[in-house]
Amino acid sequence: LKEGELPIDYLSIKANYYPRGEQLDVDPNDPFGQFFRQLSPQVAEQRNEAIKVKVIALPDVGKPQGFTGGVGDFNISATSDRAELKTGEAMNVTVKIEGRGNVSAFEAPQVEWPDGFDLYETKGRSKPGRGGIGEKLFEYLVIPRKAGVVEVPAFELNYFDPESKKYISKKTNPIRINILQGDG
């Protein structure tokens, strides 16, 4: 999140262990002495040295307007929990961003909702994974007020790919929704 020469602190680990195969300082004729000596744990601590990393700034050239700070390699998808509903009924649209990098840096993708849609709530949550791979889900609670076949436009994702050293833009497929006239 910052540029310059930045430190990464040392990592320390402390462990209790039971030694095996060591020469024991007990009477070899005492069967209980060796047994109980092996049951006493030993303590060890290891520590590496702190290091410094040079962090360069992201380029301003080619930075998309919707860039929120994501760096890595990502994909984006969008789904709706309903393909058909009545006016006044709620539906959830889920946008998933997944890939390798700082997935938590992404803000909720913005979209121009179809005429007659009311957006009530947007929730986002991150799920880190192994090896720097994670996902972030955004859930949009919307209620359509007009009947007809509508299309929720594509959601766009902008990020910087450090491998290609370029900004990348990806979009979801639009979502078609059939909205029937409700009772009330």
Buried (B, 14 or more C-beta within 10 A) or exposed (E): EEEEEEEEEEEEEEEEEEEEEEEEEBEEEEEEBEEEBEEEEEEEEEEEEEEEEEEEEBEEEEEBEEBEBBBBBBEBBBEBEBEEBBBBEBBBBBBBBBBBBBBBBBEBBEBEBBEBBEEEEBEBEBEEEEEEBBBBBBBBBBBBEEBBEBEBBBBBBBBBBEEEEEBBEBEBEBBEBEBEEEEE
